[in-house]
Amino acid sequence: MGVEYLYPNSNLSLQQLEDYGGDGYQCIDDPYNSPDNDSSYLYSLNNYGDYWYCSYFGLTNLAIENAVITKITVYMRVRIYNTDASVFSTTMMPHLYLRNEGGDSIDVFGEYYDGRTSYHTESKEYTTNPITGKAWTVNELNNIYISLSIFDHSPYMGEDTTPRVTQIYIKVEYKKPPTVTTTTPVTTKDHESAILEGEVTDADGQSITERGFEYKKGVDGEVSTVSEKDDDFGIGTFELEVTGLEPNTEYYYRVYAINEAGTGYGDWESFTTDKTTPTVVTNAVTAIDTTTATANGNITATGGEDCSERGFQYGLTKVATWTVKDTVGGYGTGVYSKALTSLSPNTIYWIRAYAVNSIGTSYGEWVEFQTAVTGATPTNTRITLTGDVSGYVAQMHDSENDLDYPYEGYFVLATDLSETNTLIFYKRLLDLDSYFRKETSGSVTISIKCDHENDWHKIGDVDLTGDNDIVLKHLAPDNLGKHFQVKFSGKNAFRYLGTIFAFVVQGER
């Protein structure tokens, strides 16, 4: 809560004088520290005629700007100079008016009558503006002035019967919005978020029901808000996170808080988000021929600065073997393409886009494409299963050695071993679907190696239990070679039914 006093032009000096047939009023400065000594007061210099004298006094402006006015009290310090009944009447008493710029007036005391010859204070309260019927506003009080009218009978009575008024002023009571401070600098931020800090230093004795921050991109950006609400936050520091920001961008922010009187704002401050790596997408390869194709990518975000390099990495597997790129620099967002040459016919390749800025390199997802077939359809590309499997069901039983513990049983399937001399194409083994009988317990380990490898590579385990009589295990080894060996092993009994191989012929040997 707050209180301010509005005095006529700060020190009772006359701002405007309107007299009707006489010299009017003389206003003598009153220091207020001894207002009742009769050394300074408002009085009439006129000693003839029967006149009302009216003086207008401007008031000081309120020091507050954004406040809720709860009440004003109008004060007048006054006494009667002569109370002789033969010369005294109510018309001798002062009339005090509040007037606005439009000429509307409020007669504060009306036909005031008080016969006291000693100085005393008269007052009247207003919780609303009688002219508008609504709560007072700061603007209304800053544009109001006081009109003081006194009727002088002294020319008729031979006595100075003019009342003396030494003080006129208005007491303004108000509620203030919170006082808040925007904390700077922002110490916790990255390329897309920041933690803003502020402080409520004064709640004016009221509950803080909402607090938060306004922020915008640049000076003229659209204002967004992040906030929190409660019955009463009280005073003190707080912080909130803003997200969804753009990299390397200047943002302005200010703290605010709300109480019953309104909203208090801090000063606008600024911070700049960090840079980050670009965001890039690998689009589908187009214009695919036997030995050429067109790679396509899209830089969807630069990370806060133009990219210095962009391009593509590709290979026969998801390993970057070859690169094509642009290195001139100054690359913003948007799609781009590069030609791929010297490819092998009828071959599967993997490719991904990439982009580089000062923070680092970002990559798109790996995308698969296959070059076109050239010449006659390849022959000798079938897979022949060989090994120690006979019959429809291959059964591996628990076996024990002399030390009475089980050892591992296994068998191997081999492809194309019988046609090694005639095989002229590599194969990419994409999928293995293996079938087993259901068991009450146990598992099978599946391993693989290519013709050029010495060591087995485990590619999966099969749980032989379940609800179905047939157990299916799907694996995707994605191995490249002339031929393959697949090993099925277990330390328990299992019944193997068969395997379906899915492969593609790829490139010349």
N, C-alpha and C positions, 0 to 999 in steps of 0.2 A: 504494500500500500504506500501511497505517496501523497504529499501535501505541497501545494505551491500557493503563493499569495500574489494577486495581481493588484498593483497600485496605479493610480492615475499618473501615467507618464513617468513612473518610477519615483517622483519626488513631489507630487502635488503641484507641479508647475502647470500653468494654464495652457491648454492646447488650443482651445477655440472658445471664443466668447460671443454670445449673442445677447444683446441688451435691447430692451424695448422702452425707448424714451429716456434712458438715463445712461449713466456712466457704467452701469453693470457692476460686476464683482471684481474684487481684487483677490488674487490667489497668492498667498505668501507661503514660501517653502516651509514645510514642517519636518523637522529632523526625526520625529517619531519617538525620540527618547524622552521627551517631556511635552507631550501633546496638550496637556491641560493647563498650561501656564498663561494662556490668553495672549501670548506674544505672537502667535501665528495662527490664523484661522481664516476661513472664508467669510467675508462680510461685504456689506453694501457700502459703497462710497456715496451713493445718491441720497440726498436729503430733501427731495421734493417729489411730488407726484405719488401716484398710487400704482405701483408696478410689480409685476412678477419679474424677477431676474433669473435668467437661465444660463448656466454654464455647462459646457461639454468637456469631459475629460477623457482622453484616450488612455487605454490600459496597457501595461506591459504584456508581452506575449509569453505564453507558456514555454518553458524550457524543454518540455517533453513533446514528442511528435506522435508516437503511436501508443495511445493509452485509452482506457475506458474510464470516462468521468462518472463517478458514482454520486457526487453531490457538490453543489456550490453553496456558499453562505455569503450573503451580502452584509457588510458591516458599515455602520455610520456612527461616528463619535460626535455627540451633540450636547448642547445645553441651551437653556433659555436665558437671554440677557436681562429681560425685565418681565416679571410675572404679575405686574399690577393688573388686577382684574379689569380695570377700566380700559386698559390698552391691549390686553392679551386676547387672542382668539386663535382658533385652530388654523386659520388662514395664514397666520404668521409662521407656522412651522414649515420646515423644509420638506419638499417632495423629492424622492430619489427614484430615478428611472434607469433601467437598462435598455439600451437601444442597439439595434443592429444596423447593418449598412442599408437595408431596405427601408428603414424608417420605422419598423415595428418597435414597440416599446413595452416594457413591463413596469408597472407602477409598484415599486417594491413595498413601500410602507403606507401608501394611500394617504388618507387624511390623518396624518400623524399628529397626535396630541400628547404631550407630556409636559407637565408644569415644572419639572425639576430644573433648578438653576445650576446644579452641579453637572459636570461632564459625566456622561454615561454612554454605554455602547448599545445601540440598537442593531438587531440582526434578523435575517430571515433566510431560511434554507429552501433550496430547490433541488430535488432529485431528478427532475426532468425540465426541459425547456418549455415554459408555458406557451411560447409562441408556436412551437412545432408539436408539442405533446410527446416528444421523444427524448431519449437520453441526450445530454449535452455532448457536443463533439469538441475536439481541440480546435478545429477551424472556427466554430461558432464563437468560442471564447476569445480567440485571437482577433476576432473582428467585431467585438462588442465594445461599447463605451458607456460611460455613466453620464447621465444628465441630472444636474442638481438645480432645483428651483426653490427660491425663497421669496416670500412676499414681504415687502418692507412697509410698515405702517408709521414709521417715525415722523414723516412730514405732518401727519394728522395729530399724532399724540404728543408731539414735542419731546418724545423720548426715543432713544435708540432701542427699538424692540426687536431688532433683527436677531434671529437665532444664530448661534455660532457653531460651525461645523469644522472640526479640526482634522478629521480622518474619514475617508471613504475608501473602501477596498473590498476585494472579493477573495475568499478562501476557496481553493479548488482541491477537492479530494478525488483521488483516482487510483485505479489499479494499473500496474505496468505489466507489459509482456515480459517474458524472461530476458535476462541479459546473458548472452552467449558469446563464446570466443571460438573462432575457427583455428584449430591447431595446425601449424605448419613447421617444417615440411612433412610431406607424406613419406614415412620411412619404410613402410611395407607395401611393395607393389611388384607386379611382373608385367608381362605383355598384354594381359587381358583382365586383370583385376587389381584392386588396391584397397587397403584398409584406411578409411578416413577417421580422423579423430577430432573431437570437439569437447567443449566444456560449458556446462551451465553454471555460471558464477552467481546468479541471483534469480530466485524464483518469485520474488516480491511477496513471499509468505503464502503463495498459492501452490496447488498441486500441478506438477508437470505431467500432462497426460499423453504427450507425444513428443518425440525428439528424433532427429535424423539429419540428413544432408540433401541439399540440392546440388546437382552436378550437370555439366553440359560440355559438349565437345567444342572447344574454341570459345571465343568471346560471344559470338552470336548464335551458338548452337541451341537446339531445343533442350529445355530443362527437364531432367528426370529426377526422381526422388527415391531414396532408400530410407526407411524409417522403422520405428518400433513404437508400440503403444502400451500403456499401463495406467493404473489408477494414479500413481505418483512416483516418478523417477527420482524426484529430489534434485539437489544440485550435485555437481561433480563431473568428472571426465567420463566419456564413453566413446566407443568406436563401432563402426559398422563397415561391412565389406560391400563393395560394388563390383559387379562382374559384367562380362560381356563387353569389355572395352576393346578398343582397337590398338594394335601395337604402335609404338613410337608416335603417339598422338598426345597433344596438349589438352588437358581437361581442366575446367574451372569448377570449384566446389565451395560451398559455404554451409555452416552448421545452422540449424534452427531448432527451436523448442516452442511448445505451445502450452499456455495456461489459460485460465478463465478470461484474462484480459486480452489475449490475442497471441500473436506469433512474434517471437524475437529472432532476428537474423544476425549472424556473424558476417565478417567481411569475406568477399570473394578471394580465394587463393587458387593457386594452380599447381599442377604437377604433370609430368610427361611419362607415359607408360614406356616400358622397356621394348626393345626390339626382340624378335624371335626368328626362328628358322622359317622358310617359306612352307606353304602347303601346296602339294602338287598331286595330280591325279593322272594315272596311266589310262589312256583311252585305247579303244580297240585298234589293232593294226589293220591298215587298209592297203589296197593295191598290191595284194600278195601275188607274187609270181614264183617261178621255180627258184630263182636266185636273188630276187629283190623284193622289197616291201617298203611300206611307209609307216614309220612309227609316229604316234600321236600322243601328245600330253597336254595338260592344262594346269597352269599356275593359278590357283584360285585365291591365294593370298601371298603377298610378298614378305610378310613378317615385319613390315614397317619401313622397308627400303627396297629399292630396285635390286633385282638379282644380278649377280655378276656372271653367272654361268647357268646354262640349262642344257639338258640332253637326255640320253637314254643309255641304260646298261642292259646287255642281253647275253645269253649263252644257251647251251644245250640243257642246262639245269638251272635251278634258281641260284646260280652263282654268277656274279658279274665277270664275264670273260672278255667281252668287247664293249667299247663305248663309242658313241657318236655324240657330239656336243656343239653348242655355240658358246663362244667366250668373249664376244665383243662387250657385253655388259649392258646395263640399263634396261633389263627385262622386267616389265611389270606383269600384271595379271593378264591371263588370256591363254588361248590355245596356241600350240606350236607343233611343228612336225620336222622330222629328219628322215632322209632316205637311208635304207639299209641295203647294202650290196654284198656280193660275194657269199651269198647264203648257199646252203646245200639243198638240192631238190628233195621234196617229200620228207622234210625233217621238221620235228617239233622244236621250237625255240621258246624260251621264256624271256620276257622283256619288262622293264620298269622305267618310268620317267623319274627324273631327279632335277633339283634346282638348288642353287648355292647363293647365299648372301654372306655378310660379314659375321653372322652368328654361327652359321654352319650349313650343313647339307640335309635336305629332306628328300624322301623317296616315296614314290607311289607304290601301289600293290603290283606284285608280279602278275603278268598277263601272258597266257599261252597263245601261240599261233603256229600254224604248220604251213610250210612252203608247198607249192604245187608239185605234182608228180611229173616227171619227164620220161619220155621213151616208153618202152613196153612195160607192162605190169611185172613187177619183180616175181621171180620164182624162188623155190627152195626157202620159203619163209615159214613153213609149218613147224610146229613144235612137236617133237617126238619124245614121249616119256620113256625113259629107260631106268632100270634099277632092279632091286631085289623084291619087286612086288608081283605077286601072282594071285589070280583069282579076284573075285569081286570085292572081298573084304580082306584087308591086310591086318593081321592081329599081332600086336606086340604084347608079350606076357611079362609079368614080373619075373625077374631072374635073380638068382642069388649066387654069390661066389662062396668060396670055402669059409670066408669069415662071417657068413650068415647075415650080410646086409645087401640090399638091392643095388644093382648097378644100372647105369643108363642104357636103355635100348633105343635104337634109332634106325631109320633107313633114309636113303637119298633118292630123289628124283632128279634126272638130268635131262636137259633139252639139247637136241641136235648133235649129240656126241657121235652118232652114226654117220653124220653128214658134214663133219668138220671140213673135209677137203673141198666140198662143193659149195659151202655157205659163202655167199658174197655180200650179205647185208647185215648191218647191226640191227638189233632188236631193242626196243625200249619196253621193258616189262612193267606194265602199269598196275595190274590188279591180279591178286590171287584169291580165289574163293575155294576154301578147303572144307571137306565134309567128313564128319566123324559120327560114330555111334555114341549115344549118351551113355555115360558111366555114372556110378554112384559117387565117385570121387576121382580126383586126379586132374592133370593138365598136360598139354603138349606144347613144347617150344618149337617155333618155326624159325629157321635161319636160312640165309641165302649167301651165295658168292658167285661172281661172274668168272668167265674163263680166264681172265687176266689177274685174278686175285688169289691169294694164298690163304686168307683167313675168312672164317665164317662171320656173318653179321646177323645178329638176332633182329628179326623184324616183328615179332609178336608172340604172345602166349594165347593158348586156347583153354578155356575152362570147360571141362567135359561134362559138368553137371548142368541141370536145367530142367525145364518143363517139357521140352520137345524130344522126341526120339532121335532126331538128327540134329547135330550141332554144326552150325555154319560159322566159319570165321572168315571175314573179309579183311584183306591187307592190301595196301597200296605202296609197294616198295619203290617204284619209279627208278628202276636200275637200267643202265644202258650197257649192252655187251653183245658178243656173238652168240653165246649160249650161257645157260645158267644151271646151277645145282641148288636144289631146295632140300633142306634137311628137316626131318620131323623126329623129335626126340622126346623121351619122357622116362621118369623113374617109376612109372606105374603102367598098368595095362591100359591099352587104348586100341580102338578099332578104326582104322583109316578107310574111308570109302572112295576118295578121289579128290582131284583139284582141277579147277577150270582156270586157265591162264588167259589173260587179256594183254595183248601187246600190239605194237605198231612197228612196221619196218621203217628204218630211219637212216638215210644216207648210204653212201657206198662204203664198202669195207676198204 
